[in-house]
């Protein structure tokens, strides 16, 4: 029989594809800011397009998990 805490962990865990989305977004942002090896910070038309794509991906994750994010904030798991 599952413990209550195990069930809560399953509910409060982001899906693997969303975790991978976050990793991809972080690497894209590092490239755009010049923190990635071999890249330099540069604002271009393509970098702005890249940022727009990142915002769209983040909004998609937020829309899918809005109720969980609010719950985590209320429970103190995340700083507001």
Buried (B, 14 or more C-beta within 10 A) or exposed (E): EEEEEEEEEEEEEBEEEBEEBEEEBEEBBEBBEEEBEEEEEEEEEEBEEBBEEBEEBEEEBEEEBEEBBEBBEEEEEEEE
